[in-house]
Amino acid sequence: MTRPADAAPWAQSPLADDILYQVMPIAWRDSDHDPADTSPDAPARAAADPYRDGDFRGMTAALPYLSTLGVTALWSTPIFPSPAYHGYQHAEPDRVNPALGTESQFLDFNRAAHAANLRVFIDLVAYGINRDSALYRDATTNPASPFSGFIAMKDAAAGTPFGYDYRACTGAQVSFAFLDLRSAGARNLVTRWSLKWLDPHDPQGNSDRAAAVDGYRLDHVWTRYPDGPDGWGYSITNFWKPWKQALRAARPDVITFAEQAKWETYGTDLHPAHDATFAKPFLFAAREAIRTSSAARLHAAVESAIAAILESPATDAPARTLLATLGDHDVDRLASALGATTPRTAPRLKAAAGVLLTQPFPPVIYFGDEFGMTGVAAQFGSDANDIPRREPFKWNAVDSFPMTNYFARHADASARRYSKDRDTRSVEEQLNARGSLLETYRALIKLRRETPALRRGGYRALESSDPRVWACLRATPDQSVLVAVRLSTAATPPGSAPSSITLPPALTIDRELTNSDAPLPVSTPITAGSSAQIELEPGETRVFLLRAAPPRP
């Protein structure tokens, strides 16, 4: 596929400059067991929380770490009342989950995040509601209910809703019912729920935008339901576009990004209503390319995502984009998927960091991937199956406050934990440790934030003499950079020639952006087909600023 290297329609997206960080509150950081907390209610709070669950005050305490890491936005899985540890299949989303704290504590977190120059996005399940919720009970048992007709029913006479059940990690049953969004009342209710967190008010009734969220990540979005009459009204034209218009009327800068239900697609059919979807096919293709050290596969993965966004349906809003992830709460941990669990294979994780933070689309980092947490789904027969992918964030080398112990609710998940004391995969063991994976992420995040071509530039694959080296040109009209990432874990044999990367015509290397102490690669005044010899260690990323070459004599 040939196009100008500075052709980047996604550059106008309101997410173009962001680096997102995904957390699961219950697994993120605890505040109730702080040994330094001498407040009178501290013992009672600690006794009421035997699992050291993460909470809103813990999220606030974690903000300095996110500032140190350098990310620009936080995406939290649902914070609303739910019988599931992960927060999905929640009840009415106009209330917070009391297990995480109070509404005022959540609003305090938002204020603190914004003071730290971080945007806040929260997860929302807009298409249904937990069957233990007050709304569901009233809608299905009270003939005079104002919510009558809000539930999608398979068999109204039998009281059977359209939905599903599953077993929670505690053994309790979680039952979920779809909303019938053909009902204007149901649509308006979901909209009111959504508007609440975009414009909270202080006790005096004054709007408090500093305490607001900046938008939503939408869970499991279809253009329409696959079953039910007229898709139960869950469609772009009937629900999502009016919903987004109502949010934009109240908050013009609101951002929404949707997880497409069909992971085999890029979800661009949802772009008429949302600012972004996830580059799910890229996630799996890039993992395989990094695991097999195949630059060709990686180029194909990026080109596929670019083609999808170039073909995205036209909208009347700023350009849509894709969010690039290599890990999230629904897939096996990146380190495990790449087989990067030994010192020999560890360079794959640095290569993955280089790929994620230099590819064209806004990147999303899944909490703990930045220092190599591991985990693979199990077969426990409940939603504990995914706990190994979502183990408590490792703040410390040894399990202790402020780390959570939420997975102790499920004895098998806790006993078969992947995280071990002093396994080198923690903030304590890697922060400020020269050469660590965490420091690699920090350096690459800083580089992306400081380099417009990495955030907003187009993409052109460059030829390399080594098929294990992924090389590309990232360029805006004002800046061009050369990116080279060595996907291989094998050391270069002594005496071997460095990778030869063919540079674009009329460009030459000005200086390196990743390592000012390293010698510049050999380069000559550039003509078509000229190349630069670049030495790369296993997993290493090097980025060079390019400039126009002098004219030929």
N, C-alpha and C positions, 0 to 999 in steps of 0.2 A: 504494500500500500504506500503510495507516494503522496506526500503533501508538504507544504512549507513547515519547517521545524517550529515556527512561531505561531502556527495555526492552533489555537487553544480556546475553543468556544466556552469551555468551562471556567476560563479565567475571570468571567464576570459573576460567577456564583458568589452568594454571600458567605459561602463556606470555603472559598478558595484559599484563604490564608490560615485556615484552622488546622490544628493537630489535636484530634480528640482522644480522650482517655476514658475507657469504659470501666465502671465499677459495679459491683453487686454489694449494696450497703451492708447486708448481714455478714458478709465475708471480708469487709474492707478494714474497719478499725473500730475497736471497742473504746468506750470512755468510762464505763461504770466501775472498772476494777483498778483505777489509777491509784497506786500506793501513795501518791502525793496529794490526793484529794481528801481534804480534811473537813469538807462541808458536812453539816449534821445529818443529811440524808444519804451520804455516801454508803454506809454499811447496808442500809435497806435497799438501795438500788443494786448493789452488788449481789445481795442475797436473792433478789428477784430475777437476776440474770445469770443463772449458773453456767450458761454456755458462752459467756463473754461475747454475745452477739454484737455485731457492728451496729452503729446508731448514728443519728444526725450529729451529735456532738463529736463523735469520732471522725465523721466526715470533715467537720470544720477543723479539727486538729490535724488532719492529713493535708490541708491546703498548702502549708509550707513545702511539703515534699513535692507536690505537683508543680509549684513554682520553681523549685530546684530542678525538676525534670525538664521543665520548659514548655509543657503542653499549654494549649490555649482554651480548651473547653473540656467539660466533664459531661459524660452521658451516664446516667444512673438507671439501672433496671428499676421496676416499679416500686414506688414508696407508699402505695395505698394498702388498705387492709386486705390481707390475703391469708388463707390457711397454708399456703405453700411458702417454703423458705425463700424461694427466688422472687416471690412477689407477683408472679403472673396469675391469671385467672382471679383477678382481684375483685373486690366489691366496689361500691360507688367511689369514684376517684375524686371526690370533693373533700375527702378526709385522708389523713396520713395514718399509716400503720402504727398503732401505739407501741408496738415492740421496738420501733426505731426511735421513738421519742414523741415530742409534741409538735403541733403545727408551728408554734412560735420558734422552736428549735430548728425546724426545717427552714423557715424564713430567715432566721439568723445565719444559717449556712449559706443561703443564697446571697445575702448581703456581704458576707465575708468573701465568698468566691468572686463576686463582682469587684470588691475592693482589691482583690489579688489579680484583677484583669483576666478572670476566667469566665467564660460563658457556661451556663448550666442548661442541660437538656434532660428531661425525664421521660421514661418509657410509659406508654399509655396503650392499654388494650381497649380499643374503641368499639369493637364489634360484639361485645358480650359482657356478661356479669356473673359473678359467683352466685350459686343458687342458695347460699346461706345469707345473702344480703337482704337487708330490709326491703329494698325495692322489689326483688324477686318474690319474696314471700307475700308482699302486699299485692303485687300485680297478679299473682296466681291464686290467691285465696280470698281476696276482697272484691266482690262484684262492683263496689262503688269506687275502686281504687283509681286515683288519677293516672296511674301507670298501666291501666288496662290496655291491652293490645300492644304493649311495648316488647313482649317476649315472643320470639319466633317459635311457634308450636308445631310439632309433628302431629300431635293428636291432642287437640284442645279438650275434648271430652274426657280423655284419660289423664289430662294434665302432664303430657309428655312433651318436654321442650326439645327443640333442635339444639344439640350440644354434645357434650361428652363428659366422661368421668375418668378419674385415675386415682391411684393410691399415693398419698404423700409419704415422705420419708419417715414420718412419725407413725404411719399405719392408718391415719385418718383418710377418709375419702374426700376428694376434691371434685365437686360437681360444677360444671360451667354451662351456662345457657346463652345462646346467641340472642342478640337484640333484633327485633323486627324494625329495621330502619326505613321501611316503607311508611311508617308512622311519623308524621311531622313532629309529634310530641316527643318521640324517642330521639329523633335527630336533634331537636332543640335542647333536650336534656344533656346529651353528650357534648353539645357545643357549650352549654353553660358550665358544665364540669371543666371543660378545657380552658374556658376564659378565666376561671377563678385564679389559676396559678400564673396567668399572664398579667394580671392586674390585682394583686392583693392589696388590702387596705389595713391601715393601722387602727388601733382601738378608737381613734377619734373619727374614723371614716375617711381618712385621707389616702389617696392612692400612694402606694409605696413601691415604685418601680425597681428600686434596688433589691427588693425582696422577691421579685418576680423571677420565674424561669424564662429562658430565652427561646424556648420552643420544645418540641416533642420528637421523640423517636417513636414511631408507630409500629406495633407488633403485628406481624402476620397479615399483611395487607393484600387483598385481592382487588382486581378491578370490579369483580362481583363474586358473590358466594358461588361455589361450584354446585350447590344444591339449593333447593327451596324455590318457591315461586318468586320470579323476578329477582332471584339472588338475595331475597330479604332486603332489598333496597341498599345493599352494601356495594355501591358502585361509584365510579368516578363522578359521573354527572349528577346522580341523585344525592350522594352523601359527601364525598370528599371535597369536591370543588366548592359547594356552598359552605361547608365547614371551614375550609381554609379562607374563604372570602370573609366569613364572620370574624375569624381570628385576626386577619390582616386589617379589618376595619377598626378593631380595637387596638391592635399593636402592629403597625405597618412593617416593623422589622422582624416579625416572628419567623422562625425557621422550623420547618418540619421535614424529617427524613424517614422514609418508610422501609421496613424490612419486607421485601416482596415475598409472597407465599411460595412462589415458584423459584426455588434457588437455582434452577438450571438456566434462568434468564437473568438479565440485568435490571429488570423491573422498570424499564423506561416507559412502559405503558402507564405507569403511575405518575410520570413527571408533569402532566398537566395540572396536578394538584399539589405536588410536593417538590421541595427544593433538591432532594437527592434520594437515591436508593443505594443499595449496597452492591458492590462489584463481586457478588458471590462466586461466579465462575472464575474470576481472577484469583480468589482466595485458594481454591483447590488446585488450579493450574499452576499458580506460582509456587505453592508448597511442593508440588511434584517436580517442578523445574529446579528448585533449589536442592531438593533431596537428591536428584539425579545429576546435578551440576550441569544442566543443559541451558545455555544461554538462548538457543533457538526456541525452546519451549517457553521461556520467559518472555522473549520478544513477542511471540504469538499471543501470549496471555494479555500483555499490555495492548497490543494492536486490536485484539478482540474487544476489549473494554472501550478503547477509543472509538472503534467503529460503532459500538452500541450508542455512545453518547452523541456522536455526529448524526446518527439516525433518530435521535430522540424526538418525540412529537413536539411541534412548536407550541410555545406558551406565550402568554402576555406578561410574564414576570421575568426577573433576572434569569440568566442562563442556569439550567439545571446541571447537576454533576453527579458523579458516583462517589461513594465513600469506599476507600480501599482498606481492606482488613486482611491480616494473615492469621488472626485468631479472634474468637469471641466465646461467649458462654455456651454456645450450642455445638461446638466442635472440640475434638481432642486438642489438648494444649500444643502449641506450636513446637516446643522442644521435643515432645513425644512424637508428633506427626513427622518431624524431620529426622527422627532417629538421632537427635543431637543431645544425647544424654551421657556421653563420655568425653574425656578431654580430646580424643582424636576427632570426634565429630562435632565438637562445640563450635568450630568456625562457621558452621552452617547458620547458627543463630546470629552471628555478626553479619553474615551475608544477607540474611532475611531482614535485619534492621536496615541495612543499606538499601535494599530493594524497596522496602516499605516507605522509607523517608526520602527517596529520590524519584519515585514513580510519579506520574502526573496528577493523580487525584488526591483530595484531602485524606490523610491517613488516620486510622483509628487504632490505638494501642489498647490491647486487652490487659487488664491489670495483672501484673506479675510476669507477663511475657518479657518485660524489659530486663529482667534478671534471670530468666530461664526456668520458671516454674514448670513442672511436668504434671501429666495426668491424662488418663484415658477412660472413656465411659465404661461402666461396669454393668452387670446384669443382676441388680438387687431386687427387681420386681416392683419398683416404685419410682417416684421422681428422684430418689437417691441415686438412680443410675448415672445422673450427670454430676453428682457431687465431686467426683475426682477431677472434673474439668474446672471446678469452681472452689477449690480448696481455699482456706483462709490465706489472705495475703500475708506474705512472710516479711514482717517488719524486722524481726530479730533472728539471730543465728539459732537461738534456743527458744522454743515455744513459751511465750510469756506475754504479759500485757505490753503493748496494746493489741496483740494478735487476738483474733477471735477463735473460738473453739466450737462454732455453731454446728459443725458436722458430728459432734459427739451425740447428737440426737439419734444418729443411726450408727449402731455399734460396728457393723461391718465396714461402712465407709470410713469410720474413724480408725479402726484397727488396720485397715489396708491403705492407709494414707500414703501418698507419694512424697509429701514433704517430710524431711528428716532434719533433726537438729544438726547444725553445723555441716549442712550439705553444700555450702557455698552459694545457695540460691536464696538470698535474702538481701534486703536493703542494707542491713548492718554490715554484711560481708562484702558488698560490692560498691557502695557509695564512696566516692573519692578514691577507689582502688584503681590505680593505673592499669589500663588494659582490660578492665572488667566489661562485661556485656552492658551493664547499667551505664557505665561511663561512655560506651560506644553510642548508646541511645541518646544520652545527654548531648554529646558532641554533634550527632547528626540532626537532632531536633534543632539545636542552635543554628546549624548550618542552613537548614531548610527555612527557618524563620528569617535569616539574614540574606537569603538569596532569592530574589524575585523569580528567576528563571526556574527554580525548583518548585515554587508554589503555583505559578501562573503560566509557565512556559509550555510550549508544544513539545512534541516528542518525535525523535527520529532515531531508529536503530542504526548503530554503526557496526561495521565489520571488524572482527577481531581475529587474529591468527590463532587464538586459543578458544575453542568452542565452549570452554568453561568460564569465559569472561563475558559478562553482560555489560555492553558498552552502549551508551546512547548520548544524543545531543538533546539538551533541554534549553529552549531558547524563547525569549520574548523579543520584541523589536529592539529593545535596548540592552539586552544581556544574553550571552550564550555561555553555556557551561558544558563540559565533557564529564560524563559520569562513567566510571569503570568499577565494577564489582566482581571480585573473583569468587565464583560459587563453589569452587573445588576446596576440599579439605586437605588435599595432598600438598606437601611442600614441593617447591620447584627444585628439580634436581640441580646440583651444582654445575655451573657452566652453561645452563640452558639460557636461551635468548628470552628476554622479556616479551610480554604480550605486545603484539604490534596492532595498533588500532588505527584504522583509516579515518582521517579527519575530513570534514566537509571542505569543499573548495573555498578558498579565500579566507580561511581561518587558521590561526596558529595559537599555541598555548602562551598565555600571558603569565599566569602564576597559579600555584596550587591553593585551594581553599581548605583542604582537609588537613594538611600536614606541612606547615611552613618549614620544618626542619628537613624534610625529605628532599633529595636531589630531584630537580625537574627532569622529566623524561626528555630524551633526545628528540628534537624537532628541527625542521628546516623550514624556510619560507614555503608556504603551502601552495601547491598547485593541485589540480584534480588528482586524487588517488594518493596523495602524500599520507604519511602515517607517523605516529608517535610510538616510541617504545616505552611501555609503562610496566614497571615492576610492581607486583601485587603479592602480598602474603595471603595465605588461605583465609577466606572470608573477608578480606579487606575491601574497603570502599575508598576510592580516591576521586576527588572532584576538582576539576581545573577550570579556571576562568579563561575564556578564549577572547581573542581580539582579531581584528582584521589583519591579514598578512600584508607585508609591504609589496608593492607591485614588482613583478618580475623585471629584471634588467632588459 
